[in-house]
Amino acid sequence: MDIDLHTQPRPRYSRIEDFQGLVIASAQAALGIHLLRAAGLVTGGTAGAALILSYVTGISFGLVFFAINIPFYAFAYHARGTSFALKSLFTVSLVSLMAEALKPFLHVAQIHPAVAATLFGISAGVGLLGLFRHGGSLGGVSIVAVILQDKFGFRAGWTQLLHDLILFVIASLVLAPPQVLWSLLGAMVLNFVIAMNHRRDWYVVT
């Protein structure tokens, strides 16, 4: 007998399953950011804004990333409730801590920017998919992207891509042209991964 997946109840994760999923996904995102930062590149969203501010001011990425996301939690709460807001706060905090914790333990002395950009896009993209699957996000634009997809069916990856293009215009005022181009590659890989693999009816918990 054929099974119509659209009529089946969606799975609900236990707290332990949610916790491990959010931690693993956050680790993947933090690893991607660590590789990107080692090559002096940026990305889109609040993570990209935090990297640019970190390069300009010398303040740690983790601190800037955590602070810049604070205004978005109220929006997350009003848009999708307490669970989404708390999970987003949890994962943003984890990524902020993990990205800084990786520096003394995973020292990257040299990495080609093309490799850094590609691996960032894959690692962070898969990390974001995991966060979406468990009802979390990396704050900022990713919150807006998920909400737009849920309400209007506009793919989350395309929302982030549009925002990223604006951010890269700003980045071009701070970084050298080759760095901007390699950074754009990373953002394109990340958004391609999300656009091709994230759908509301694919493995997403309600």
C-alpha positions as semicolon CSV with decimal commas, in nm:
position;residue;x (nm);y (nm);z (nm)
1;M;0,000;0,000;0,000
2;D;0,130;0,345;-0,091
3;I;0,185;0,587;0,196
4;D;0,105;0,953;0,148
5;L;0,376;1,131;0,347
6;H;0,177;1,452;0,347
7;T;-0,101;1,286;0,552
8;Q;0,130;1,124;0,806
9;P;0,197;1,294;1,142
10;R;0,536;1,458;1,150
11;P;0,786;1,326;1,402
12;R;0,847;1,498;1,733
13;Y;1,194;1,475;1,879
14;S;1,261;1,406;2,243
15;R;1,453;1,667;2,442
16;I;1,770;1,459;2,422
17;E;1,733;1,419;2,045
18;D;1,674;1,792;2,007
19;F;1,973;1,876;2,227
20;Q;2,221;1,656;2,044
21;G;2,089;1,771;1,706
22;L;2,130;2,137;1,796
23;V;2,479;2,082;1,940
24;I;2,602;1,888;1,636
25;A;2,454;2,139;1,393
26;S;2,608;2,428;1,588
27;A;2,947;2,257;1,580
28;Q;2,924;2,221;1,202
29;A;2,840;2,589;1,165
30;A;3,122;2,693;1,400
31;L;3,373;2,481;1,208
32;G;3,269;2,642;0,882
33;I;3,309;2,990;1,029
34;H;3,648;2,897;1,172
35;L;3,775;2,792;0,828
36;L;3,628;3,102;0,667
37;R;3,792;3,328;0,924
38;A;4,128;3,154;0,877
39;A;4,124;3,269;0,514
40;G;4,014;3,622;0,603
41;L;3,680;3,584;0,428
42;V;3,325;3,678;0,519
43;T;2,979;3,540;0,466
44;G;2,624;3,667;0,470
45;G;2,372;3,713;0,748
46;T;2,458;3,823;1,098
47;A;2,763;3,595;1,090
48;G;2,900;3,796;0,797
49;A;2,825;4,125;0,968
50;A;2,998;3,995;1,282
51;L;3,306;3,888;1,083
52;I;3,334;4,229;0,917
53;L;3,302;4,408;1,251
54;S;3,553;4,167;1,403
55;Y;3,809;4,239;1,128
56;V;3,760;4,614;1,159
57;T;3,751;4,646;1,538
58;G;3,962;4,352;1,653
59;I;3,682;4,235;1,885
60;S;3,633;3,859;1,891
61;F;3,385;3,717;1,643
62;G;3,200;3,524;1,914
63;L;3,126;3,834;2,120
64;V;3,014;4,041;1,822
65;F;2,804;3,756;1,680
66;F;2,626;3,703;2,010
67;A;2,557;4,073;2,062
68;I;2,438;4,147;1,709
69;N;2,171;3,875;1,733
70;I;2,009;4,002;2,052
71;P;1,743;4,220;1,880
72;F;1,622;3,924;1,670
73;Y;1,508;3,706;1,961
74;A;1,199;3,915;2,030
75;F;1,103;3,885;1,663
76;A;1,160;3,509;1,676
77;Y;0,938;3,484;1,982
78;H;0,651;3,681;1,830
79;A;0,680;3,503;1,496
80;R;0,720;3,140;1,603
81;G;0,695;3,119;1,980
82;T;0,907;3,052;2,285
83;S;1,067;2,726;2,170
84;F;1,208;2,875;1,850
85;A;1,337;3,185;2,029
86;L;1,505;2,984;2,306
87;K;1,657;2,735;2,063
88;S;1,791;3,020;1,851
89;L;1,943;3,182;2,161
90;F;2,097;2,847;2,256
91;T;2,248;2,778;1,915
92;V;2,379;3,132;1,864
93;S;2,546;3,110;2,205
94;L;2,694;2,771;2,118
95;V;2,832;2,887;1,784
96;S;2,977;3,200;1,948
97;L;3,156;2,988;2,210
98;M;3,263;2,709;1,975
99;A;3,403;2,945;1,712
100;E;3,631;3,100;1,972
101;A;3,713;2,769;2,140
102;L;3,836;2,622;1,810
103;K;4,111;2,880;1,764
104;P;4,368;2,732;2,007
105;F;4,279;2,371;1,927
106;L;4,246;2,385;1,549
107;H;4,513;2,620;1,423
108;V;4,491;2,671;1,048
109;A;4,819;2,824;0,936
110;Q;4,742;2,819;0,565
111;I;4,434;2,741;0,360
112;H;4,347;2,837;0,005
113;P;4,049;3,074;0,005
114;A;3,865;2,859;-0,251
115;V;3,893;2,557;-0,021
116;A;3,794;2,762;0,284
117;A;3,493;2,908;0,103
118;T;3,373;2,573;-0,031
119;L;3,416;2,383;0,295
120;F;3,251;2,667;0,484
121;G;2,952;2,659;0,252
122;I;2,909;2,283;0,287
123;S;2,970;2,263;0,662
124;A;2,766;2,569;0,759
125;G;2,493;2,477;0,510
126;V;2,452;2,130;0,658
127;G;2,466;2,285;1,004
128;L;2,184;2,523;0,919
129;L;1,978;2,237;0,779
130;G;2,022;2,055;1,109
131;L;1,917;2,362;1,304
132;F;1,609;2,410;1,087
133;R;1,522;2,042;1,131
134;H;1,530;2,079;1,508
135;G;1,345;2,410;1,514
136;G;1,646;2,635;1,573
137;S;1,843;2,891;1,376
138;L;2,155;3,105;1,382
139;G;1,951;3,415;1,449
140;G;1,924;3,722;1,232
141;V;1,852;3,664;0,867
142;S;1,809;3,289;0,911
143;I;1,513;3,359;1,141
144;V;1,354;3,584;0,882
145;A;1,433;3,332;0,606
146;V;1,261;3,042;0,784
147;I;0,955;3,254;0,866
148;L;0,919;3,372;0,506
149;Q;0,946;3,014;0,384
150;D;0,687;2,889;0,632
151;K;0,436;3,164;0,559
152;F;0,487;3,237;0,191
153;G;0,677;2,937;0,052
154;F;0,974;3,151;-0,050
155;R;1,285;2,933;-0,018
156;A;1,500;3,021;0,283
157;G;1,816;3,002;0,073
158;W;1,696;3,267;-0,169
159;T;1,608;3,508;0,113
160;Q;1,954;3,472;0,257
161;L;2,112;3,510;-0,086
162;L;1,939;3,845;-0,145
163;H;2,054;3,971;0,193
164;D;2,405;3,842;0,132
165;L;2,438;4,041;-0,188
166;I;2,373;4,361;0,004
167;L;2,620;4,264;0,274
168;F;2,888;4,188;0,016
169;V;2,860;4,537;-0,122
170;I;2,950;4,658;0,226
171;A;3,227;4,398;0,252
172;S;3,381;4,529;-0,070
173;L;3,458;4,852;0,115
174;V;3,659;4,663;0,378
175;L;3,816;4,363;0,203
176;A;4,033;4,329;-0,105
177;P;3,846;4,231;-0,426
178;P;3,981;3,870;-0,431
179;Q;3,861;3,816;-0,074
180;V;3,516;3,943;-0,164
181;L;3,496;3,711;-0,464
182;W;3,605;3,404;-0,267
183;S;3,362;3,501;0,009
184;L;3,085;3,519;-0,247
185;L;3,169;3,164;-0,352
186;G;3,124;3,043;0,004
187;A;2,790;3,219;0,038
188;M;2,671;3,072;-0,292
189;V;2,766;2,718;-0,186
190;L;2,592;2,762;0,151
191;N;2,273;2,900;0,001
192;F;2,271;2,636;-0,271
193;V;2,286;2,363;-0,006
194;I;1,994;2,520;0,180
195;A;1,786;2,599;-0,127
196;M;1,818;2,246;-0,263
197;N;1,764;2,059;0,062
198;H;1,538;2,258;0,294
199;R;1,164;2,219;0,250
200;R;0,889;2,242;0,506
201;D;0,764;1,893;0,421
202;W;1,107;1,727;0,440
203;Y;1,202;1,606;0,788
204;V;1,098;1,925;0,965
205;V;0,952;1,906;1,313
206;T;0,635;2,104;1,383
